[in-house]
Amino acid sequence: MKVVESPSFQDIHGGTAARPEVRRRRPLPGGRAVFGGFLVAVAVVATVATQNAASGPPSTRYVVAAAALPAGRAIGPSDLTTRAIDLPQPMAQRSYRDPRPLVGRVLAATLAQGDLLQASALAQRGPIAGEREVSFSSDPARSLGQRVAPGDIVDLYATSGQGEGSATSLVVGSVRVIDRQARQGAAGFIYTVGLADVDDVESLVAAAAAGSLTVVRSTAAPQPARGGG
């Protein structure tokens, strides 16, 4: 049997009936709060702008190869160009910004087009520890003219006798050119090379005193291993 209870008198007449809930509207933010929010927004925009500026395109230009350049090449005026690159500080210190002082330097390594030119890719100039500096002269026909530059590696040959009885022999090989000067009052050049072996110095001095030496540029040729022991 289903029993249905009737509502009580108090329920009908609202003696203890729950009153409807009235929600208050939240007040709008005051002027100070709005201004504070504006300052926060400005600070965020400024931070983002600073980050974007820091990560923008690089502005410092460094020297790169304008075309493929082989090892042993004396750098010409059109061989190099500049490109804007972001470099870490250690790498930037070994790189160049102005290509003009590099014209005439000899490459010790092959560069592809666009490769960054660093100090390690250039042949060393000037004497190094343990070397003796020796000078000799060579006629234009035997010295490759302007093609040999400081930093180049050369082989030096001497020819004795004439005609069928002549003989040519290697005096010293893989010699690094330190300097080259035009001879005053005569054609040809005076070369200064660095030699570490005293016997090589003696051989070169004797050959230079006997006659003109032939200079063979071998910068791009395979070089013998040095040192060891």
The 8 nearest C-alpha neighbors of each residue, nearest first, counted from 0:
[[1, 2, 3, 4, 5, 6, 7, 8],
 [2, 0, 3, 4, 5, 6, 7, 10],
 [1, 3, 4, 0, 5, 6, 7, 8],
 [4, 2, 5, 1, 6, 0, 7, 10],
 [3, 5, 2, 6, 7, 1, 8, 10],
 [6, 4, 7, 3, 8, 2, 10, 11],
 [7, 5, 10, 4, 8, 11, 9, 3],
 [8, 6, 10, 9, 5, 11, 12, 4],
 [7, 9, 11, 10, 12, 6, 14, 13],
 [8, 10, 14, 12, 11, 7, 13, 15],
 [9, 11, 7, 13, 8, 12, 6, 16],
 [12, 10, 8, 9, 13, 7, 6, 14],
 [11, 13, 9, 10, 14, 8, 16, 15],
 [14, 12, 16, 10, 15, 9, 11, 17],
 [13, 15, 9, 12, 16, 10, 11, 8],
 [14, 16, 13, 9, 17, 10, 12, 18],
 [17, 15, 13, 14, 10, 18, 9, 12],
 [18, 16, 15, 19, 13, 20, 14, 10],
 [17, 19, 20, 16, 15, 21, 13, 14],
 [18, 20, 21, 17, 16, 22, 13, 15],
 [21, 19, 18, 22, 17, 23, 16, 24],
 [20, 22, 19, 23, 18, 24, 17, 25],
 [23, 21, 20, 24, 25, 19, 26, 18],
 [22, 24, 25, 21, 26, 20, 27, 19],
 [23, 25, 26, 22, 27, 21, 28, 20],
 [26, 24, 23, 27, 28, 22, 29, 21],
 [25, 27, 24, 28, 29, 23, 32, 30],
 [26, 28, 29, 25, 24, 30, 32, 33],
 [29, 27, 32, 26, 33, 30, 31, 25],
 [28, 30, 32, 31, 27, 33, 26, 34],
 [29, 31, 33, 32, 34, 28, 35, 27],
 [32, 30, 34, 33, 29, 35, 28, 36],
 [31, 33, 35, 29, 34, 30, 28, 36],
 [32, 34, 36, 30, 35, 31, 37, 29],
 [35, 33, 37, 31, 36, 32, 30, 38],
 [36, 34, 32, 38, 37, 33, 31, 39],
 [35, 37, 39, 33, 38, 34, 32, 40],
 [36, 38, 34, 40, 35, 39, 41, 33],
 [39, 37, 41, 35, 40, 36, 42, 34],
 [38, 40, 36, 42, 41, 37, 43, 35],
 [41, 39, 37, 43, 38, 42, 36, 44],
 [40, 42, 38, 44, 39, 43, 45, 37],
 [41, 43, 39, 45, 40, 44, 46, 38],
 [44, 42, 46, 40, 45, 41, 47, 39],
 [43, 45, 41, 47, 46, 42, 48, 40],
 [44, 46, 48, 42, 43, 47, 41, 49],
 [47, 45, 43, 49, 48, 44, 42, 50],
 [46, 48, 50, 44, 49, 45, 51, 43],
 [49, 47, 45, 51, 46, 50, 44, 52],
 [50, 48, 52, 46, 51, 47, 45, 53],
 [51, 49, 53, 47, 52, 48, 54, 46],
 [50, 52, 48, 54, 53, 49, 55, 47],
 [51, 53, 55, 49, 50, 54, 48, 56],
 [54, 52, 50, 51, 55, 49, 56, 48],
 [53, 55, 51, 52, 50, 56, 57, 49],
 [56, 54, 52, 53, 51, 57, 50, 58],
 [55, 57, 58, 54, 83, 52, 85, 84],
 [58, 56, 85, 84, 83, 59, 55, 60],
 [57, 59, 83, 60, 56, 84, 85, 55],
 [60, 58, 83, 57, 84, 61, 85, 82],
 [59, 61, 83, 82, 81, 84, 96, 58],
 [60, 62, 96, 81, 82, 95, 83, 63],
 [61, 63, 81, 96, 95, 80, 116, 98],
 [64, 62, 115, 116, 114, 113, 80, 81],
 [63, 65, 79, 113, 112, 66, 114, 78],
 [64, 66, 79, 78, 80, 112, 113, 63],
 [67, 65, 112, 64, 68, 78, 111, 113],
 [66, 68, 111, 112, 110, 69, 64, 65],
 [69, 67, 110, 109, 66, 111, 70, 72],
 [70, 68, 109, 72, 71, 110, 67, 108],
 [69, 71, 109, 108, 106, 107, 219, 72],
 [72, 70, 219, 218, 106, 105, 107, 69],
 [73, 71, 106, 105, 70, 69, 74, 68],
 [72, 74, 105, 103, 104, 75, 106, 71],
 [75, 73, 103, 102, 104, 72, 105, 78],
 [74, 76, 78, 102, 77, 103, 73, 79],
 [77, 75, 78, 102, 74, 79, 99, 98],
 [76, 78, 75, 79, 65, 80, 74, 66],
 [79, 77, 65, 75, 76, 74, 64, 66],
 [80, 78, 64, 65, 77, 63, 98, 62],
 [79, 81, 65, 63, 62, 64, 98, 82],
 [82, 80, 62, 61, 63, 60, 83, 79],
 [81, 83, 60, 61, 84, 62, 63, 80],
 [82, 84, 60, 59, 58, 57, 61, 81],
 [85, 83, 57, 60, 86, 82, 59, 61],
 [84, 86, 57, 87, 83, 59, 58, 56],
 [87, 85, 91, 84, 90, 88, 89, 59],
 [88, 86, 90, 89, 91, 85, 92, 84],
 [87, 89, 91, 90, 92, 86, 93, 85],
 [90, 88, 92, 91, 87, 93, 86, 94],
 [89, 91, 93, 92, 88, 87, 86, 94],
 [90, 92, 88, 94, 93, 89, 86, 87],
 [91, 93, 89, 90, 94, 88, 95, 87],
 [94, 92, 90, 91, 117, 118, 89, 95],
 [95, 93, 117, 91, 92, 116, 118, 90],
 [96, 94, 62, 61, 97, 117, 93, 116],
 [95, 97, 61, 62, 60, 98, 94, 81],
 [96, 98, 99, 95, 62, 100, 61, 81],
 [99, 97, 101, 100, 62, 79, 96, 80],
 [98, 100, 101, 97, 102, 76, 79, 96],
 [101, 99, 102, 98, 97, 103, 104, 95],
 [102, 100, 99, 98, 104, 103, 74, 97],
 [103, 101, 74, 75, 104, 100, 99, 76],
 [102, 104, 74, 73, 101, 75, 105, 148],
 [105, 103, 73, 101, 74, 102, 106, 121],
 [106, 104, 73, 122, 72, 71, 121, 150],
 [107, 105, 121, 71, 70, 108, 72, 122],
 [106, 108, 122, 121, 120, 70, 71, 105],
 [109, 107, 70, 120, 106, 110, 69, 121],
 [108, 110, 70, 69, 68, 111, 107, 106],
 [111, 109, 68, 67, 114, 69, 108, 112],
 [112, 110, 67, 114, 113, 68, 66, 109],
 [111, 113, 66, 67, 64, 65, 114, 110],
 [112, 114, 64, 63, 65, 111, 115, 66],
 [115, 113, 63, 111, 64, 112, 110, 116],
 [114, 116, 63, 62, 117, 113, 64, 61],
 [117, 115, 63, 62, 94, 114, 120, 64],
 [118, 116, 94, 119, 93, 120, 115, 95],
 [117, 119, 120, 121, 93, 94, 116, 95],
 [118, 120, 117, 121, 107, 122, 93, 108],
 [121, 119, 108, 107, 118, 117, 106, 116],
 [122, 120, 106, 107, 119, 118, 105, 123],
 [123, 121, 107, 150, 105, 106, 124, 120],
 [124, 122, 150, 121, 125, 149, 107, 105],
 [123, 125, 150, 177, 149, 122, 126, 176],
 [124, 126, 177, 127, 123, 178, 150, 149],
 [127, 125, 193, 130, 177, 128, 124, 132],
 [128, 126, 130, 129, 125, 193, 124, 123],
 [127, 129, 130, 126, 195, 131, 193, 125],
 [128, 130, 195, 127, 131, 194, 126, 196],
 [131, 129, 195, 194, 193, 128, 127, 126],
 [130, 132, 194, 193, 195, 133, 129, 126],
 [131, 133, 193, 192, 191, 194, 130, 134],
 [132, 134, 191, 192, 193, 131, 135, 200],
 [135, 133, 191, 190, 192, 189, 132, 136],
 [136, 134, 190, 189, 207, 191, 137, 133],
 [137, 135, 189, 188, 190, 138, 211, 134],
 [136, 138, 211, 212, 188, 187, 142, 141],
 [137, 139, 187, 141, 140, 142, 186, 211],
 [140, 138, 187, 142, 141, 144, 186, 137],
 [141, 139, 138, 142, 143, 144, 187, 137],
 [142, 140, 213, 138, 139, 214, 143, 137],
 [141, 143, 214, 139, 144, 137, 140, 213],
 [144, 142, 146, 141, 145, 147, 139, 140],
 [143, 145, 142, 146, 139, 147, 187, 140],
 [146, 144, 147, 143, 148, 142, 188, 139],
 [145, 147, 144, 143, 148, 73, 216, 142],
 [146, 148, 145, 151, 143, 216, 144, 149],
 [147, 149, 151, 150, 146, 179, 103, 176],
 [150, 148, 177, 178, 176, 151, 124, 179],
 [149, 151, 122, 124, 176, 123, 105, 175],
 [152, 150, 176, 218, 149, 148, 175, 105],
 [151, 153, 218, 175, 174, 217, 173, 216],
 [154, 152, 216, 217, 174, 215, 173, 214],
 [153, 155, 172, 215, 173, 214, 171, 174],
 [154, 156, 214, 171, 170, 213, 169, 172],
 [157, 155, 169, 213, 170, 168, 212, 154],
 [156, 158, 212, 167, 168, 213, 206, 170],
 [159, 157, 167, 166, 168, 165, 156, 160],
 [158, 160, 166, 165, 167, 157, 161, 210],
 [161, 159, 165, 164, 166, 158, 162, 163],
 [162, 160, 165, 164, 163, 159, 166, 158],
 [161, 163, 164, 165, 160, 166, 159, 158],
 [164, 162, 165, 161, 166, 160, 159, 167],
 [163, 165, 162, 161, 160, 166, 159, 167],
 [166, 164, 160, 161, 159, 162, 163, 158],
 [165, 167, 159, 158, 160, 164, 168, 161],
 [168, 166, 158, 157, 159, 156, 165, 169],
 [167, 169, 156, 157, 170, 158, 166, 159],
 [168, 170, 156, 171, 155, 157, 172, 167],
 [169, 171, 156, 155, 168, 203, 202, 157],
 [172, 170, 155, 169, 154, 199, 173, 203],
 [171, 173, 154, 174, 155, 153, 170, 169],
 [172, 174, 154, 153, 152, 175, 222, 171],
 [175, 173, 153, 152, 172, 154, 176, 192],
 [174, 176, 152, 192, 151, 193, 150, 177],
 [175, 177, 192, 149, 150, 151, 178, 191],
 [178, 176, 149, 125, 192, 191, 124, 150],
 [177, 179, 191, 149, 176, 190, 180, 192],
 [180, 178, 190, 189, 191, 149, 188, 148],
 [179, 181, 189, 188, 182, 190, 178, 191],
 [180, 182, 188, 189, 187, 183, 179, 186],
 [183, 181, 188, 185, 187, 189, 186, 180],
 [184, 182, 185, 181, 186, 188, 180, 187],
 [183, 185, 182, 186, 181, 187, 188, 189],
 [186, 184, 183, 182, 187, 181, 188, 138],
 [187, 185, 182, 139, 138, 188, 184, 181],
 [186, 188, 139, 138, 137, 182, 181, 185],
 [189, 187, 181, 182, 180, 136, 137, 190],
 [188, 190, 136, 180, 135, 179, 182, 181],
 [191, 189, 179, 134, 135, 178, 136, 188],
 [190, 192, 134, 178, 133, 177, 176, 179],
 [193, 191, 176, 177, 133, 132, 175, 134],
 [192, 194, 132, 131, 130, 175, 126, 133],
 [195, 193, 130, 131, 196, 132, 200, 192],
 [194, 196, 130, 129, 131, 197, 193, 199],
 [197, 195, 199, 198, 194, 200, 130, 131],
 [196, 198, 200, 199, 201, 195, 194, 131],
 [199, 197, 201, 200, 196, 202, 203, 195],
 [200, 198, 202, 196, 197, 201, 203, 171],
 [199, 201, 197, 203, 198, 202, 204, 194],
 [202, 200, 198, 204, 199, 203, 205, 197],
 [203, 201, 199, 205, 200, 204, 206, 198],
 [202, 204, 206, 200, 205, 201, 207, 199],
 [203, 205, 207, 201, 206, 202, 200, 208],
 [206, 204, 208, 202, 203, 207, 201, 209],
 [207, 205, 203, 209, 208, 204, 202, 157],
 [206, 208, 204, 209, 210, 205, 203, 211],
 [209, 207, 205, 206, 210, 204, 211, 203],
 [210, 208, 206, 207, 205, 211, 159, 157],
 [211, 209, 207, 208, 206, 212, 157, 158],
 [210, 212, 137, 207, 213, 138, 136, 157],
 [211, 213, 157, 137, 156, 207, 214, 155],
 [212, 214, 141, 156, 155, 142, 157, 215],
 [213, 215, 142, 155, 141, 154, 153, 212],
 [216, 214, 154, 153, 217, 155, 213, 142],
 [215, 217, 153, 218, 152, 214, 154, 147],
 [216, 218, 153, 220, 152, 219, 215, 154],
 [219, 217, 152, 71, 151, 220, 216, 153],
 [218, 220, 71, 217, 70, 221, 72, 69],
 [221, 219, 217, 218, 222, 71, 216, 152],
 [222, 220, 219, 223, 217, 218, 224, 173],
 [221, 223, 220, 224, 173, 218, 217, 219],
 [224, 222, 225, 221, 173, 172, 220, 226],
 [225, 223, 222, 226, 227, 221, 173, 228],
 [226, 224, 223, 227, 222, 228, 173, 195],
 [225, 227, 228, 224, 223, 195, 196, 129],
 [228, 226, 225, 224, 223, 195, 222, 196],
 [227, 226, 225, 224, 223, 196, 195, 129]]
